[in-house]
Amino acid sequence: MKSAQEACTALRGLFSGRSLEKDNPTMSDNCWQNASCIISPKNPEDVANIMRIITKTQPIFSIRSGGHDFNVNHSSVGQGGVLIDMVDFNQTTLSNDRKTMTIGVGARWGDVYRALNGSGVSINGARSPNPGVGGQTLGGGIGWFSNLAGASAASVVAAEVVLANSSIVRASKETNSDLLWALKGGGPNFGVVTSFTYATLPIDKIWYESRLYAADKNHLLLNALVLYQEMAVNDTKANIVYQLSESASSPQSFVGFLYLDPIVRPSVFRPFYDIPSNSTRINSTIGNLAELASLYYDPVYPQTPPSRDYVVSMPHKVNNATYQESYAAYTASAKEAAGFGAVMNYGSQPIIPHSARASVDTPLNLTEDNQDWVHVTIEWTSVNDDARAIGLIQKLGESIRSFAVEHDADLSYRFMNDAYDGQAVLSSYGPKNVELLRNIARAYDPEGVFQKLQNGGWLLSRAR
């Protein structure tokens, strides 16, 4: 506590006249903590000064770009700690040739898509407009174009980073290339990233549509999911977002279709077309990412009433038996969750082999399997139900893993952006890549500031 008080006193003196109490709550209410002070730097020099104070006073600290991580301590810190909120690093700069865009880590992906509107190019960012660019990229990321361009981080060509010693460095193919590689999914282990430069894609007009279904169509949707993935295994232009819900009060299951050409209802999605839907969430449209993002729910935090959320991610190969048994376990868990007022949803994130090949220049070590980064979410309201809700969804995650193992469909990879604290994310990158990441962390942070003082997150010092 004393070191945090000293740090906050020094920060108030350095940033006199600027609020150190700026509040930008995280996505999930169960992650929110009251830091000793919150500082929102405005430029890399501010970050460098903050790191000087942190290394001198030695408080625990956390870094937040968008606060979309549902794990407590990852982008939050309580009394006794300093929160560095990167919300003001929200600039977007498209290069004159439109081949790259430099994006501040505090920008949200919806801001990026709006900035690209009318440019004729796109970026493989998040499929939701709400996540911050920084955390989503450091976790690897999945986007609308991932089957074409790989993980979101695979499109990063440069980054600006403030190191623990307060130096401001550029990481690119030409300079500090090892650091650039590490930042493409290696988590918050190397410095405070202030911006990423992404390669753009020469894609403008695309087709999209989203449909809502009642729960009694879920088994048809599950069967269609397997058929779709078999048909789309080599189609880099096809993408879906997919959620099944057991809600009986109103249709909550949905499938969102996106195709990277302006072709209305391409045949690759045919397995879904004949399943009766209750309504259309998003009409069949030929448009661009900015127009699509404007149609998605973009919540303001904290939500009213406050929402408590948790996610489990269990990637596995496309395998019908694994899906069927996993869904049966999900329905049983969803029923138990409903008993204490919680809501669970089952989600699919198909990844084709080409995506792994496009992600080769990252630490993720993806295998060239037709795979699905399956994730299940749970939402509840009472703090009294925290242990019950988290225990229930973690147990379900282990069940999904066991089904995948039984049917030879298990994958070692764990998706950082959707993983829960305790899963062996960094270790899933393989021993060789973990050792490379550790060597890079030691080279750029020899005193281990980000390993010893950072409050939480996917830290190499904690990797199993």
N, C-alpha and C positions, 0 to 999 in steps of 0.2 A: 504493500500500500504506500509506504513512504517513497519508494522510487517513482511511483505513478504521480504522487503529489508533487514531487520535485520536477518531474517531466512536465506536468500540466502548468506549474508555475513558470517554468522556463518558456514553454510554448506561448503562454499568455503574454509574457514580456516581449517575445519575439514578434508575435502577431498582434500587437496592441491595436485595439479598435476593431478587430475581427473576431466574430463569435467563435468560441470553441465548444458551443453546445448545440450546433446545428443537428437537427434530428432527421434522419432518413431511414425509417424502420425497415427491417428485413421482411422478406416475403412471409415467413411463418412466425406467428406470435410466440411459439415455443423456443425460438432462437434469440428473441430480443433480450438484451441485457443493458444495464445502465453503466456505461463506461465512466471512469473518473473524468475524462474529457474527450471530446470529439473535435478533431481538426480536419478542415476541408481545404487542402492545399489547392492553389490555383495554377501553379506552373512547376516544372521540374526543380527549379531552384528552391521553391518552398519545400518540396519533398526532401531535397538534400539537407536543408536546415533541420527538418524534423528528424531525419536519421542521425544527424550529429547529436541532437539532444537525447534521442533514444539510446544510442550507443554509450553516451556519457552517464545517463541516469539509470539505465537498465530496467525500465518497466516492461511488463508484458504488453504486447500490442497486437492488434488485428488490422487487416486491410479489407476494405469493402469497395466494390465497384457498383454492383447493383443490388446486393443483398438477397440474391435468389437461391443461395445455398441453405437448405433446410436443416443442416447439422449445426447444433449449438457449438459455439466457440470458433467456427470456421471463419465467419465474417462478422463476429461480434465479440465483445469482451465486457466483463463486469467491472465492478469497483476494484481498483487496483490495476487497471489497465487503460491504455490509450487506444482509441479507435481512429484510424486514418481513413477518412471517407473521401473517395476519389470522384465524388459526384460532379465536381466542377471541371473534370477532364472530359468534357463532352463534345469537343470539336470534331468535325468531319471535314477532310480536305481531299477532294478528288483531283488527281494529277491532270495536267493539261492534256495528256494523251489518253486519259480515262482508263489506263491500264492498272492503276493502283489507287487505293484510297487509304489515307492515314486517319485513324480513328482513336480518339481518347478513350481510355478504359472505362470511364464513367458514363459514356454514352450508352443508351439502350438501343437494342437492335431496331426497334421501330423508328428511332431518330435517324439511324443509318439508312433505312429503306426510304424514308421521306427525303433525305438529302440526295439519294440516287434517282429520285423520280424525274423522269424526262431525260436522263443521261444516256439511256440505251444500254447500260451495263448493270450487272447485278453482283452481289457478293454472297458467298455461302455462309451466311450467319445463322442465327437461331431461327427456328420455325415460329416462335412466339415473339411478339414485339417487346416483351417486358424484360428479359434478362439483360444484365449489363455485359458489355463486350469483354471486359477484363476477365472475370471469372469463367465465363463460358469458353473463352479461348484457352485459358490456362488449363482447363479441364479436358481439352480436346474438341468438344463441341460436335453437335450434329445439326445439320441444316437441310433446307429444302433441296440443295444441290449435292448432298453428300454421296449419292450413288454415282454422280459424275465426277465430283471434285474431291471426294474423301472427307475426312473429319474437317470441321471448320478450321481448325488450327493448321491444317495442311496448306491452306491458302495464304498463310502469313509469310511475308517476304522480308520483313524488318520489324524491329521493336526498339523503343527507347526505354531504358531501364536506369533507375537510380539504385546504386549498390549500397551495401551496408556502410562502406567507408565514405558515402556521400558523393562519390563520383557519378557523373551522368554519362552513360555510354550508349552507343548504338550497336545493335546486334543485327547483322545482315549476312548474306552469303560471303561478302568480302571482308567483313570485320566482326570479330567475335562470333563466328559461325557456330561454334559449339554451344554458346549461350542461346542463340536463336533456335537451334534444334531442341534444346531442353525446354524452352518456353512453349513449345507446341504440344502441350498436354502434360508437362512435368510438374504442374502445380505451382504453389507460391514459395518456392525454395531458393530463389536466386537473387531477388531484388524486388523493388517496387516498380512494376511496369507502368509507364505513363501513357504509352500509345502503342498500337499495333498498326503496321501497314499491311493491308491485304491486297493480293492480286484480285482484280475484278474478272468477271466472266462476260463474254460478249453475248449476253442473253437479255432480252427485254420482254417481249410478249410471251406469255405462258398461258396455259389453260388450267383452271381450278374449279372445284365444286366441293361442297360438303353436305352430307345427309345425316339426319337423325333417325334412330331406330329404337323401337321398343325392346325391352329385355327379352321378350319371347323370340326375337330374331337372333339372339347372340350365338347360338350354335350354328346357324346358317352363316353368320359373319365369320365365325372361327374357321369353318370349313373353307369359306371363300378366301380367307387370309392365306391358307396353305397353297391353294391353287394359284392365287395371284403371285406368290413368291416364286413358285415354280415357273410361271410364265414370264416374270420380270427379271429373272436371274441375270440376263445379259442386257437388260434395257436400262441404260444409264439416265434416261430422261423421266422415268416413272418414279413417283414418290407418293407415299400416303402418310397421314396421321390417323391413328386408330385407337379407339377407346371403347371398352365394353363396360357397361354398368348394370347392376342388378336392380336399380331403382324401379319400383312399381308405381310410383306417384306420377312420373312423367318420363317420356323417352329421353334417355341420357347417353345411350350408346351412339357413337358417330364414326364415320369414316370421311376423311378429307382427302380428295384426290388432287394431285398436281402433276402436270406434264410440261416438260421444258420446250415444247413447241406449241404454237397456237393451233392445236388440233382439238376439236370438241369431242369429248368422250372417246378417247382412243381405246382400242380393243384390249390392251393389256389389263385394263380394269374390269373386263367383262365378267369375271366371277361375282362381282358385287352388284352389277346393274339390275339383275332380275330379283333381288331381295327387296321386298316391299319396305319402303321407308315411311316414317310418319310425317316428316316434313323436311324441308331443305334449310340448312343453316346458312349456306352460302350458295347463291345461284350459280349455275354454269356460266363461267365468265372467261373471256380472253382479256387479260390485263397484265399488270406488272406486280412486283413484290410490294411496292408502296401501297397499291390499291388493295392487295390481299391483306397486308398487315392492318390496314384501317378497319377491316371487318372482324378482326380478332379482338377478344376481350383483353383489355389493357388495364388491369386493376391499379388502384392507388392504395399504397400501404401507409399506415395499418388499415386493414379492412375492417368494416363494421358489419356484423360483430367480428371480433378478432378470430382469425382462422389459425388452427394448429395443424401442421402438415408434416408428413414423413413419406419417404419413397424407398422402395427396394428395387434394385436393378439386377437381373440375372440373365445376361446374354447367353444364348444357346443357338445351336445350329437349327435350321428349319427342319422340324421333325413332327409329324402329325401326332404321334403318341405322346410326346412331351407336351404339346399344346393341350391336348384333351385332358390329360391328367392334371396339368397345371391349372387349367380353367376350372376343373372340378374342385380342386383345393381352394382356388380363389372364391368360388361361390359359397363354399362352407365358411370361409373366413369373413366374407362380406356379410353373411347372415349374422355371424357372431358380433361383428363390428356394429351392425345396425342395432343390436341389443343395448349398446350404450351410446347410441346416437351418432356413431361415426359412419362415414361413407367411404367405401373403397372402390377404386376403378382399376381395370386391367388394361394396360396399354402395350401396343406393338410398335417397334421401330425397326423395320426391315433394312438390312445392310447387305448389299450384293458384293460378290468377290471383287469387282472393279474398285469399289470404295476402299478396300484394303490396299490394293495396288497403288491407288492415288494417295494413300496416307503413308507411304513407305518412308518418307523423310520426316518422320515424327518418332517419338519414343514409344508409341502405343503398342507396336508389335502385333498388329491385327493379322489374323489368319485369313486366307483366301477361301473362306467358306461362305455359302449362302446362309446368313445368320440373322438373328433378331435380338436387339437389345431390349428385351422385354422388361417392362417396369410396372410396378403396382403402386398406386398412391393411396394414402389414407388421410382423411381430414376429420378433425373433431374440434370441440370447443372448450372443454373443461380441463384445467391443469390437473385435476384429480384423475383424469383418464390417461395421462401421458404414458406411464409405464405399461398400461394395458394395451394401448394403441400401438406403441412402438414394439412391444414384445410380440404382438399378434402379427404384424407385417414382417418382422424379421423371421419369425417361424415360417411364414408362408414362403419367404424368399429361399430358405433352406429346403423347403419341400420342392420348390421348382428346380433347384439345383440337383436334388436327389433324383428327380424324374429324368432330368437331362443326362445325368451320369448313367442311370439304368438303361437308357436308350442310345448310349454312345453319342449323345448330342451336346455334351458339356463343352464349354469354352472357358479357358482360364481368364480371359480378359474381363475386367470390371470397368464400367464406364464411370469415370470420376464425377461427371456432372449429375448423375442420378444415384450414385452409390451412397450408402449410409456409413456413418463413422463406425469403424470396426471391420469393414470389408477390406481385404488386402488389395487395394487398387494399384498402388505403385509396384508391388511385387508381381502383379499380373502382367507387367510389361516385360518380364523375363529377367533373369539374373544379370545378363550382359548389359541390358539397358539401365537397370537399376544401378549397377556399378558405374556406368558412364555418367548417369545423373548425379551420383554422389561425388564423383571426381570434379564435375563441372561446378557443383555447389561449393565444394571446398576451394576451387580456384577463384571464384568470384566473391565468396564470403568466407575467407579463411578463419575468421573468429567464430563462425557459426551463429551469427546474430539471428538469422531467420529460422534456424533450427532451435535455438535455446530460448529466445524471447517471444517468438510468435505464439499466440495463444492456442491456435489449433489449425486445422486444415490438413491437407494431404502432405505431411512433412516427411522427408526422407529419413529423419532421425527416428521416426516412429514406424517406418515400413518394416513389415515382418519378412 
